[in-house]
Amino acid sequence: MSLIKARVASLRDYVSEDDEPDGKYRILRRIKTRYQRIAVVKQANGKVLIYGDGYVMFGTTEDDNMWAESMVHIPMAFAKKKQNILMIGGGGGITTREVLRYRDVKAITVVDIDSVMMQLGKNLKPLVKFNRGSLRNPKVRTVIQDGRAFVVKSQKKWDVIIIDVPEPSYKSLALGRLYSREFYSLLKKRLAPGGVITIASSLMSEMPEFVWSIMATLKASGFYVVPYHFDVMKRYGEDWGFCVAATRPISFSSMKISLPTRYLTSARLKSMFHIPSKYLRKWGKRKIQTDNNRVLASIHERH
């Protein structure tokens, strides 16, 4: 292999061709951690992107604001109380920033397995400016640990649990344990009365059966579940999928966001809870993820 080809191959370990930024960009840092290869990328427009194993995890872009609003304000609207919040994933601090907007929040625990991701959220200047220093807020406790191991050892109960972790794949089968019936059953025990869970559920536009399998797994764990999505097809060619779950019946009609938001307008919210029929047709392909199978990784592999 020539030196140039070797350099390109090395670059693709950090910034995949599929997820490469449009236009000119610079890689400011490359970090190989115990868990992944991380790249800090600066675009020509000044925006910063954080990559994990070649794919964008988060950054300082408009779509990060859209994502954070979708992840945070939906479960906060359904929750009976908003005092104690658990976030598994979210080392960038952007979703934490949104949770901190609620005055009745007393404590937020942010758990991430990779200390480097958390340190970027705490110390990388453009990211700290974007997340408003959320990970250093006195209300926030940061924990470097596997999310499931943390929940197993903790006996605390939370009003809202937000899970934003990468999808399981054949390269990362262990992530399936953060999507399994066994884990969701454990989370059910850790929810305070009236509590709510939201789970980032990959791209509904590419693999709706991934979303439906998460929904089926949550139902098998004893939850009432409502799917929702955020359609950015015109902008990015994607439609993000989510599941919100509770131990009581919930519906869009009973939801009210108590804070002003930039993107979750009344019209947008109505469309978020309306699932197009093209996605619903994949409902029959749902399967339940357990600790002992590869349901979600297999769906990911097919796409």
Secondary structure, 3 states (H helix, E strand, C coil): CCHHHHHHHHHHCCECCCCCCCCCEEEEEEEECCCCEEEEEEECCCCEEEEECEEEEEECCHHHHHHHHHHHHHHHHHCCCCCEEEEEECCCCHHHHHHCCCCCCCEEEEEECCHHHHHHHHHCHHHHHHHCCHHHCCCEEEEECCHHHHHHHCCCCEEEEEEECCCCCCCCHHHHHHCCHHHHHHHHHHEEEEEEEEEEEEECCCCHHHHHHHHHHHHHCCCEEEEEEEEEHHHHCEEEEEEEEECCCCCHHHCCCCCCCCCCCHHHHHHHCCCCHHHHCCHHHCCCCCCCCCHHHHHHHHC
